[in-house]
Amino acid sequence: MSRLNYHHLHYFWAVAKQGNLTRAAEQLRVSQSALSTQIRQLEEQLGQPLFTRQGRSLLLTEPGRIALTYAEQIFASGNELVATLRDGRGPERQVLRIGAVATLSRNFQKSLVKPLLDRPDVELVLQSGSLSELLTRLSTHTLDLVLSNRSVQGDAENGLRCQRIARQPVSLVGPRRRGREPFRFPEDMADLPLILPSTASDIRTAFDLLCEQLEVRRSVLAEVDDMAMLRLLARGANAAAVVPTVVVRDELREGRLEEYCKLPNLYENFFAISIKRHFQQPLVKALLARSEADVLSGSEPIGARKRAVHRR
């Protein structure tokens, strides 16, 4: 596969920004024919059309929008490179790209990044996906940090660093039990409808083992592989859910759900995965230096004041 021609990519970026070939050619001080040729060569290399014509305007195709996203990141990284290595300073506006496995608690993610939401010099880009997808992006430096509820093995070859940043007990939560005696575990588990994480979850594996050891009979209403969906079902179903309390923190605080009990010796671990770099992102260091209590509560601001978050 031939290497990407960044000169062509810059011409594409200029046309995409202008939406007009004539204006882009004037800005770049090249002829329209030369500009068209460069764009066509880039399209041939990528194997996709990047523009469609509508009157005198050029509109991005779906591959064109994807290419523009990458071009923006590439040129922003180039500016950061110059600022860091030549000028000896970080960029005025830092971009922090964090990936999180799709099954990870949204409340946990929110608590982790909350201190950065009050900083005008920080732009957060949050992405979700499978752990393997996110680790690939981390290795190519398109992500600065990956959040996971599973650890990974780091070694000298892959340069991965996996750090446990928090651990939370797993609880049984459900609708308010007004006027009843305190919940007894495991006696009150009999015939209690349950919403459980899927069998691919470490929490589910540990819960099943606990039930087998205690000879607990279970009545499974639903199995869910996404914590956000599990949270929604817990709020709306007349059933108990097996979750870390951070997942349903707001519902517990508002009294919409009740914590029946903490399940003995069941925990969810939260890991931050980074990759060894000569120039480590300062914001990553600051996030990972916080205590477990601060990570789970979202307290202790890091620096200055308010920024938007882009979710992808």
DOLUMLUM-20586 format. One line per 3 residues: number of its first residue (from 1); their letters; for each residue z, x, y of N, C-alpha, C. Coordinates in steps of 0.02 Angstrom, whole numbers, plus 50000, padded with zeros to 5 digits. Atoms other than C-alpha are relative to their C-alpha. Layout:
BEGIN
NUM) a) Z/X/Y/Z/X/Y/Z/X/Y | ...
This chain:
BEGIN
1) msr) 50000/50043/49940/50000/50000/50000/50000/50044/50062 | 50005/49959/49940/49948/50072/50169/50059/49987/50047 | 49944/50005/49954/50081/50105/50300/49981/49956/50060
4) lny) 50011/50045/49943/50100/49981/50442/49981/50040/50062 | 50021/49969/49937/50009/50029/50602/50040/49968/50056 | 49956/50028/49949/50141/50006/50737/49964/49990/50066
7) hhl) 50040/50011/49940/50010/50021/50873/49969/49930/49997 | 50027/50067/50009/49925/49866/50803/50056/49947/50008 | 49944/50048/49995/50096/49781/50788/50020/49989/50072
10) hyf) 49982/50008/49930/50132/49814/50971/49949/49956/50036 | 50052/50042/49969/49965/49737/51022/50010/49927/49978 | 49987/50068/50024/50003/49585/50912/50059/49970/50038
13) wav) 49940/50024/49965/50176/49570/50993/49984/49979/50071 | 50019/50016/49931/50100/49572/51168/49961/49935/50003 | 50040/50061/50001/49973/49437/51124/50044/49940/49984
16) akq) 49955/50054/50019/50107/49331/51040/50044/49978/50058 | 49957/50015/49943/50217/49342/51195/49961/49964/50055 | 50041/50029/49947/50075/49299/51314/49969/49934/49978
19) gnl) 50035/50059/50025/49992/49168/51203/49929/49996/50024 | 50067/50000/49971/49829/49220/51283/49972/50071/49995 | 50029/49934/50011/49711/49362/51239/49983/50035/50066
22) tra) 50020/49970/49936/49648/49389/51417/50059/50030/50037 | 49941/49975/49965/49821/49406/51495/50030/50060/49964 | 49972/49944/50039/49880/49520/51354/49957/50062/50010
25) aeq) 50044/49942/49990/49727/49632/51375/50011/50030/50069 | 49988/49975/49933/49759/49645/51562/50067/50038/50003 | 49935/49968/50000/49941/49688/51532/49997/50068/49965
28) lrv) 50004/49938/50039/49897/49821/51404/49946/50047/50026 | 50054/49960/49971/49748/49883/51506/49950/50023/49948 | 50052/49988/50049/49626/49871/51362/49951/49942/50003
31) sqs) 50050/50054/50000/49468/49768/51336/50021/49947/49949 | 49985/50055/50046/49479/49598/51251/49972/50014/49930 | 50032/49986/50065/49360/49657/51115/50041/50050/49960
34) als) 49959/49950/50035/49468/49809/51076/50065/49969/49975 | 49938/50034/50019/49623/49700/51072/49988/49955/49939 | 50017/50045/50056/49539/49573/50956/49991/50040/49936
37) tqi) 50012/49958/50058/49486/49714/50841/50065/50023/49969 | 49935/49975/50025/49663/49783/50828/50039/49944/49966 | 49966/50057/50030/49735/49610/50792/49969/49984/49932
40) rql) 50035/50015/50063/49602/49579/50659/50017/50052/49946 | 49982/49948/50048/49642/49746/50576/50071/49990/49973 | 49932/50013/50022/49827/49701/50571/50000/49941/49951
43) eeq) 50004/50058/50044/49785/49531/50493/49971/50020/49932 | 50029/49977/50063/49678/49618/50362/50051/50040/49959 | 49950/49960/50035/49818/49738/50320/50055/49955/49970
46) lgq) 49947/50045/50023/49946/49597/50305/49975/49947/49953 | 50029/50049/50045/49825/49483/50214/50013/49928/50021 | 49983/50067/49975/49871/49334/50324/49973/49992/50071
49) plf) 50018/50012/49930/49801/49253/50483/50064/49993/50042 | 49940/50001/49958/49925/49276/50625/49995/49950/50058 | 50009/50047/49944/49849/49160/50757/49950/49946/49980
52) trq) 50052/50052/50000/49754/48997/50769/49984/49986/50073 | 50020/50012/49930/49655/48954/50926/50004/49926/50016 | 49997/50068/49975/49690/48797/51025/49979/50001/50073
55) grs) 50028/49992/49934/49578/48789/51177/49997/50073/50018 | 49998/49931/49979/49608/48950/51273/50064/50036/49977 | 49936/49971/50021/49778/48978/51195/49997/50021/49927
58) lll) 49992/49977/50069/49824/49071/51037/50069/49979/49976 | 49937/50023/50028/49958/48991/50930/50015/50038/49937 | 49979/49963/50059/50057/49082/50798/49997/49955/49938
61) tep) 49995/50033/50065/50033/49032/50617/50070/50012/49972 | 49934/49987/50031/50183/49028/50500/50008/50075/49984 | 49993/49927/50009/50147/49209/50445/50006/50037/50066
64) gri) 49995/49969/49934/50126/49250/50630/50071/49997/50028 | 49931/50007/49976/50300/49183/50670/50046/50049/49963 | 49960/49952/50039/50373/49288/50529/49987/50070/50026
67) alt) 50017/49933/49976/50279/49442/50591/50032/50013/50069 | 49970/49991/49934/50343/49412/50769/50074/50014/49994 | 49929/49987/50010/50523/49405/50707/50013/50073/49981
70) yae) 49993/49930/50021/50502/49573/50621/49983/50047/50058 | 50020/49956/49945/50413/49647/50772/50056/50004/50052 | 49944/50001/49953/50556/49594/50887/50056/50047/49977
73) qif) 49947/49958/50027/50682/49678/50772/49982/50074/50002 | 50022/49930/50002/50578/49836/50754/50003/50031/50070 | 50001/49971/49933/50554/49861/50941/50069/50003/50031
76) asg) 49930/49997/49976/50736/49818/50979/50036/50060/49969 | 49969/49943/50034/50789/49947/50850/49975/50066/50031 | 50026/49940/49967/50674/50074/50934/50035/50014/50065
79) nel) 49964/49991/49937/50758/50044/51101/50071/50025/49988 | 49932/49978/50017/50929/50064/51019/50000/50073/49979 | 50005/49931/50023/50872/50226/50937/49997/50048/50059
82) vat) 50006/49957/49941/50821/50301/51104/50066/50003/50038 | 49937/50002/49963/50982/50243/51188/50055/50040/49965 | 49947/49967/50038/51090/50314/51048/49990/50075/49995
85) lrd) 50011/49930/50015/51008/50481/51012/49979/50042/50061 | 50023/49961/49942/50924/50533/51175/50048/49995/50058 | 49958/50011/49941/51037/50456/51305/50075/50006/49985
88) grg) 49929/49992/50018/51199/50473/51207/50042/49940/50014 | 49960/50061/49987/51252/50293/51233/49974/49945/49955 | 50021/50059/50038/51247/50130/51138/49960/49953/50044
91) per) 50038/50048/49960/51133/49988/51193/50047/49955/50040 | 49958/50043/49958/51198/49876/51332/50017/49935/49964 | 49988/50060/50039/51182/49727/51217/49994/50017/49926
94) qvl) 50000/49982/50070/51230/49761/51037/49981/49941/49957 | 50018/50052/50048/51151/49662/50896/50034/50016/49934 | 49966/49991/50064/51257/49640/50740/49972/49950/49950
97) rig) 50033/50042/50050/51168/49573/50586/50044/49999/49937 | 49954/50009/50056/51283/49503/50451/49969/49952/49950 | 50022/50045/50053/51229/49430/50285/50060/49976/49959
100) ava) 49946/50028/50041/51341/49316/50181/49971/49964/49941 | 50025/50036/50059/51316/49253/50005/50007/49925/50013 | 50005/50071/49984/51270/49069/50008/50061/49961/49979
103) tls) 49942/50037/50025/51426/49017/49912/50065/50015/50038 | 49940/49979/49965/51548/49099/50033/50024/49947/50050 | 49971/50050/49955/51666/48988/50134/49975/50010/50072
106) rnf) 50021/49997/49930/51595/48946/50306/50059/50012/50047 | 49940/49989/49959/51772/48941/50376/50019/50074/50001 | 49983/49929/50002/51802/49119/50318/49952/50039/50044
109) qks) 50050/49965/49959/51639/49178/50398/50015/49990/50074 | 49985/50016/49930/51686/49090/50560/50061/50039/50024 | 49940/49964/49981/51858/49170/50561/49986/50074/50010
112) lvk) 50014/49928/49996/51787/49343/50532/49964/50018/50065 | 50040/49982/49941/51661/49338/50675/50026/49971/50065 | 49975/50033/49940/51763/49233/50795/50017/50047/50058
115) pll) 49983/49955/49944/51828/49383/50896/49939/50025/50038 | 50060/49976/49967/51648/49430/50937/49965/49947/50041 | 50034/50055/49966/51598/49259/51003/50017/49997/50075
118) drp) 49981/49999/49930/51684/49295/51169/49974/50062/50036 | 50026/49939/49969/51582/49450/51207/49928/49991/50023 | 50068/50009/49974/51428/49442/51320/49954/50057/49980
121) dve) 50041/49942/50018/51369/49612/51258/49983/50002/49926 | 50012/50002/50072/51356/49558/51076/49958/49939/49982 | 50040/50055/50028/51223/49454/50989/50008/50003/49924
124) lvl) 49991/50004/50072/51263/49397/50812/49940/49968/49967 | 50052/50029/50041/51128/49365/50684/50031/49992/49931 | 49969/50015/50064/51199/49278/50530/49948/49974/49951
127) qsg) 50049/50019/50050/51095/49263/50372/50037/49987/49934 | 49971/50013/50066/51133/49191/50200/49948/50011/49946 | 50046/49988/50055/51058/49223/50030/50040/50020/49938
130) sls) 49966/49975/50059/51096/49287/49857/50024/50070/50013 | 49972/49933/49990/51196/49446/49839/49946/50054/49993 | 50052/49949/50011/51046/49543/49772/49952/50003/50060
133) ell) 50044/50001/49942/50936/49487/49918/50033/50035/50060 | 49966/49972/49943/51066/49535/50046/50011/50075/49993 | 49991/49928/50011/51099/49705/49968/49935/50037/50012
136) trl) 50065/49969/49986/50912/49741/49978/49990/50008/50075 | 50006/49996/49927/50914/49701/50164/50048/50052/50029 | 49952/49950/49977/51069/49808/50186/49973/50071/49988
139) sth) 50025/49933/50017/50985/49956/50100/49942/50020/50045 | 50056/49985/49955/50835/49942/50217/50021/49996/50073 | 49970/50000/49933/50952/49932/50369/49978/49941/50043
142) tld) 50013/50061/49962/50896/49757/50419/50063/49956/50003 | 49934/50030/49993/51078/49704/50394/50050/50056/50010 | 49947/49950/49988/51234/49796/50455/50058/49991/49952
145) lvl) 49942/50015/50041/51358/49711/50340/49984/49940/49955 | 50007/50056/50046/51362/49595/50189/50069/49975/49980 | 49937/50031/50020/51504/49474/50152/49991/49966/49932
148) snr) 50007/50027/50067/51535/49424/49973/50068/49983/49971 | 49939/50013/50037/51665/49349/49857/49999/50036/49933 | 50003/49958/50059/51614/49474/49724/49992/50073/50022
151) svq) 50005/49929/49982/51633/49663/49729/49936/50029/49969 | 50057/49963/50028/51491/49785/49698/50023/50073/49991 | 49983/49930/50014/51497/49960/49630/49960/50046/50045
154) gda) 50033/49952/49958/51458/50094/49757/49998/50069/49966 | 50003/49932/50026/51402/50269/49712/49960/50043/50050 | 50034/49953/49955/51324/50423/49792/49926/49983/50008
157) eng) 50072/50014/49998/51149/50362/49750/49983/49942/50047 | 50017/50058/49958/51153/50190/49832/50038/50000/50067 | 49964/49994/49937/51279/50236/49968/50040/49938/50020
160) lrc) 49964/50062/49983/51364/50065/49958/50075/50012/50004 | 49927/49998/49993/51542/50044/50015/50025/49928/49997 | 49974/50068/50008/51636/49890/49957/50075/50000/50014
163) qri) 49930/50002/49978/51801/49848/50041/50026/49929/49998 | 49969/50066/49999/51914/49701/50005/50036/49991/50066 | 49971/50011/49934/51960/49629/50174/50050/49943/50002
166) arq) 49952/50055/50002/52058/49476/50122/50005/49973/49929 | 49990/50035/50064/52129/49384/49973/50040/49937/50015 | 49966/50063/49987/52181/49202/49972/50015/49964/49934
169) pvs) 49985/50040/50060/52272/49098/49840/49953/49941/49994 | 50040/50059/50013/52170/48961/49759/50048/49941/49988 | 49955/50058/50003/52248/48788/49775/49965/49940/49971
172) lvg) 50025/50066/50019/52230/48614/49709/50013/49954/50060 | 49992/50043/49941/52198/48498/49858/49966/49933/49986 | 50029/50066/50009/52159/48314/49869/50024/49951/50052
175) prr) 49978/50052/49952/52192/48148/49959/50076/49999/50006 | 49928/50004/49989/52364/48119/50033/50033/49958/49946 | 49963/50035/50053/52491/48065/49900/50062/49968/50031
178) rgr) 49945/50031/49964/52598/47953/50011/50050/49965/49952 | 49948/50035/50037/52763/47898/49937/50009/50024/49929 | 49993/49976/50068/52742/47996/49776/50047/50060/49997
181) epf) 49961/49941/50011/52850/48130/49701/49957/50062/50010 | 50040/49939/49993/52797/48311/49733/49958/50012/49937 | 50046/49987/50055/52650/48363/49626/50030/50051/49952
184) rfp) 49975/49954/50051/52700/48445/49462/49940/50029/49963 | 50053/49966/50037/52585/48574/49386/50031/50034/49940 | 50065/50033/50014/52523/48564/49252/50007/49927/49978
187) edm) 49990/50067/50028/52602/48396/49203/49956/49947/50032 | 50038/50053/49966/52511/48292/49336/49925/50012/49999 | 50072/49987/50005/52343/48368/49293/49964/49952/49953
190) adl) 50032/50043/50051/52313/48246/49150/49961/49944/50033 | 50046/50054/49976/52165/48132/49190/49989/50000/50075 | 50013/49994/49928/52160/48191/49372/49927/50019/50010
193) pli) 50071/49981/49989/51976/48188/49428/49996/50064/50041 | 50004/49934/49970/51925/48364/49478/49930/50016/50027 | 50061/49971/49973/51793/48442/49589/50009/50076/49995
196) lps) 49990/49930/50017/51768/48620/49529/49941/50043/50024 | 50055/49954/49990/51667/48773/49577/49959/50005/49936 | 50043/49995/50059/51521/48804/49459/50024/50054/49953
199) tas) 49980/49952/50051/51539/48906/49301/49980/50071/50018 | 50019/49933/49979/51456/49053/49391/50052/50032/50045 | 49949/49976/49953/51609/49070/49503/50057/50034/49964
202) dir) 49941/49966/50027/51751/49192/49469/50060/49954/50001 | 49944/50047/49996/51872/49056/49525/49998/49952/49941 | 50006/50047/50056/51804/48936/49394/50019/50034/49934
205) taf) 49983/49964/50061/51817/49067/49257/50075/50007/49992 | 49927/49991/50002/51999/49102/49301/50035/49933/49990 | 49969/50067/50006/52039/48915/49316/49993/49974/49928
208) dll) 50010/50022/50069/51963/48875/49146/50047/50037/49952 | 49955/49961/50042/52063/49016/49067/50072/49976/50007 | 49933/50025/49987/52223/48953/49149/50012/49934/49963
211) ceq) 49993/50065/50033/52193/48777/49083/50003/50007/49924 | 49998/49988/50072/52160/48842/48908/50068/50027/49979 | 49935/49970/50017/52320/48944/48909/50056/49948/50002
214) lev) 49948/50051/49992/52423/48794/48968/49984/49935/49963 | 50023/50059/50037/52326/48670/48860/49996/49938/50044 | 50008/50054/49951/52284/48565/49012/49935/49962/49986
217) rrs) 50060/50042/50008/52164/48419/48986/49970/49986/50068 | 50033/50006/49935/52036/48411/49126/49949/49943/49999 | 50050/50052/49990/51929/48269/49193/49956/50022/50058
220) vla) 50043/49970/49949/51783/48349/49286/49954/49947/50030 | 50043/50047/49965/51702/48237/49416/49936/50033/50024 | 50059/49966/49974/51584/48367/49491/50011/50075/49997
223) evd) 50000/49927/49996/51539/48552/49484/49952/50020/50056 | 50039/49982/49940/51475/48633/49644/49998/50075/50008 | 50004/49927/49991/51409/48809/49675/50001/50021/50073
226) dma) 49999/49984/49928/51422/48799/49865/50065/49974/50029 | 49935/50020/49973/51590/48797/49954/49995/49948/50055 | 50008/50050/49948/51523/48696/50100/49992/49931/49969
229) mlr) 50008/50065/50033/51467/48557/49982/50064/49979/49964 | 49936/50016/50032/51631/48568/49885/50049/49971/50051 | 49957/50025/49946/51722/48543/50050/49983/49928/50018
232) lla) 50021/50068/49983/51619/48388/50090/50021/49950/49947 | 49981/50045/50054/51651/48312/49919/50075/49990/49998 | 49927/50006/49999/51837/48349/49932/50023/49951/50053
235) rga) 49982/50045/49944/51842/48254/50098/49984/49928/49984 | 50023/50069/50009/51751/48101/50032/50015/49969/49933 | 49989/50027/50067/51798/48083/49848/50074/49991/49987
238) naa) 49931/50011/50020/51957/48016/49772/50014/50046/49940 | 49992/49950/50053/51979/48177/49674/50032/50062/50030 | 49970/49937/49979/52066/48345/49682/49949/50056/49993
241) avv) 50048/49944/50000/51970/48506/49719/50038/50065/49990 | 49973/49933/50010/52003/48683/49663/49966/50047/50050 | 50030/49960/49946/51976/48789/49820/50053/50046/50032
244) ptv) 49955/49963/49954/52052/48926/49928/50012/49956/50061 | 49985/50046/49946/52140/48836/50070/49959/50014/50063 | 50040/49985/49941/52032/48926/50200/49938/49955/50003
247) vvr) 50060/50042/50003/51887/48817/50142/50012/49933/50033 | 49984/50067/49973/51976/48655/50192/50056/50006/50052 | 49946/49988/49951/52087/48728/50328/50006/49944/50051
250) del) 49998/50052/49948/52039/48597/50458/50025/49934/49972 | 49980/50063/50031/52062/48450/50338/50075/50000/49984 | 49928/49996/50014/52235/48512/50288/50040/49994/50065
253) reg) 49965/50002/49936/52286/48536/50470/50000/49929/50028 | 50006/50067/49972/52225/48362/50517/50032/49947/49955 | 49969/50048/50046/52311/48281/50366/49952/49959/49960
256) rle) 50049/50038/50039/52149/48219/50289/50004/50019/49926 | 49989/49978/50068/52187/48321/50133/50070/50030/49995 | 49934/49973/50012/52348/48383/50055/49996/50055/49947
259) eyc) 49997/49948/50051/52385/48543/49961/50051/49979/49947 | 49955/50022/50053/52458/48485/49794/50042/50059/49975 | 49965/49940/50024/52501/48660/49733/49954/50060/50004
262) klp) 50038/49939/50009/52447/48840/49729/49995/50014/49926 | 50009/49988/50071/52373/48881/49560/50024/50070/49983 | 49968/49935/50014/52470/49023/49478/49949/50054/49983
265) nly) 50040/49939/50013/52386/49194/49483/49924/49989/50010 | 50072/50010/49984/52220/49124/49550/49989/50018/50073 | 50015/49978/49933/52145/49207/49702/49924/50005/50009
268) enf) 50068/49981/49983/51980/49222/49791/50003/50062/50044 | 50004/49937/49962/51938/49395/49855/49940/49998/50045 | 50054/49996/49952/51831/49424/50008/49984/50074/50012
271) fai) 50020/49930/49994/51732/49586/50015/49950/50009/50056 | 50050/49979/49951/51637/49674/50153/49963/50060/49971 | 50040/49948/50030/51494/49781/50091/49957/50032/50054
274) sik) 50039/49963/49951/51418/49914/50202/49965/50057/49964 | 50036/49944/50028/51307/50064/50175/50014/50062/50042 | 49984/49939/49964/51342/50244/50221/49945/50018/50049
277) rhf) 50047/49981/49947/51259/50292/50385/50029/50057/50041 | 49977/49948/49955/51266/50441/50499/50024/49970/50067 | 49982/50034/49938/51274/50321/50648/50023/49929/49983
280) qqp) 49973/50064/50021/51387/50179/50593/50006/49952/50059 | 49994/50052/49948/51383/50016/50692/50074/49996/50021 | 49930/50002/49978/51542/50022/50800/50033/49932/49988
283) lvk) 49972/50066/50009/51564/49833/50785/50022/49989/49928 | 49981/50005/50070/51569/49846/50595/50068/50033/49990 | 49936/49965/50005/51710/49973/50609/50056/49957/50028
286) all) 49948/50040/49968/51806/49859/50727/50017/49939/49959 | 49986/50059/50041/51787/49706/50616/50041/50018/49938 | 49968/49982/50063/51843/49797/50459/50069/50033/50011
289) ars) 49935/49970/49986/51993/49878/50546/50055/49948/50008 | 49950/50052/49988/52080/49710/50569/50042/49985/49937 | 49956/50017/50055/52225/49651/50461/49974/49938/49963
292) ead) 50020/50058/50039/52203/49522/50324/50019/49935/50034 | 49979/50061/49965/52302/49393/50423/49954/49984/50058 | 50045/50011/49943/52190/49417/50575/49932/49977/49977
295) vls) 50065/50019/50026/52033/49403/50470/49999/49927/49980 | 49998/50069/50024/52088/49238/50393/50012/49950/50056 | 49984/50046/49946/52150/49164/50557/49949/50001/50056
298) gse) 50049/49993/49947/52010/49226/50669/50030/50022/50066 | 49967/49978/49938/52133/49298/50795/49982/50071/50018 | 50008/49932/49975/52139/49463/50888/49929/50015/50023
301) pig) 50067/49987/49974/51983/49469/50998/49983/50075/50002 | 50023/49931/49997/51879/49629/50995/49960/50008/50065 | 50037/49983/49940/51833/49669/51175/49991/49946/50051
304) ark) 50017/50035/49938/51746/49565/51306/49991/49924/49996 | 50008/50074/49990/51669/49384/51328/49932/49969/49982 | 50040/50049/50037/51543/49247/51258/49926/50012/49983
307) rav) 50068/49986/50022/51384/49261/51156/49977/49947/49950 | 50028/50049/50046/51268/49150/51055/49992/50030/49931 | 50009/49980/50069/51246/49155/50867/49934/49972/49975
310) hrr) 50063/50022/50031/51077/49147/50779/50011/49995/49925 | 49994/50009/50072/51080/49075/50603/49931/49997/49969 | 50065/49999/50035/50939/49108/50482/50010/49985/49927
